[in-house]
Amino acid sequence: MLETVFGTIWAWLWLAEVPSRPTLFAVAIILVALALFYWREAVAARRLQGIAP
């Protein structure tokens, strides 16, 4: 999933292509989804460590 985010950033920085508003919105959705996923995984891992040391 991060190739979509990084591809947009690289094109913006290196090729001076300005991303459209829908593209930036899509990148934001992907980043939020990944952040929530990894946050939930971290919470679940902490709970497991507390239950079974």
N, C-alpha and C positions, 0 to 999 in steps of 0.2 A: 504494500500500500504506500510505502514511503517514496517509491519511485515517482508516483504522481506528484507528490509534494516537492521532492527535490528537482524533478524535471522542470516544474514551473519556476522554481527559484533560480535554477541554472540558466534557463532561457531569459529570465528577467535580468539577471546580473551580467551574463556574458554576451548575450545577443541583443540586449536592450529592447527586448519585446515586453511591452507592458501587458500584463494579464488583464483579462476582462473581469468585470465584477462577478459574474457567475463562476468563473474559474477560482477566484479568491474565496468565494463562498464555499465551493466544493472542497478546496484545500482546508478551510477552517473546519468543515464537517468531518473530514478524515482525521485531522489532528485531535479534535475533541473525542471522536470515537476511539481512537487509539489510546488517548489518555485515560478515558473511562475504563477501557478494557484492562490496561495494565494496573490501574488503581484497584479494580476489583480483584485481580489476580494477587496483588500484594496483600490486600485485606484477607483474602481466603488463606494465603500462605501463613500469615500471622496467626490466624485462628487455629490452623492445623498444628502449628508449633506450640500453641498454648494447650491444646488438648492432648497431643502425644509428643512429649519432649524428646 
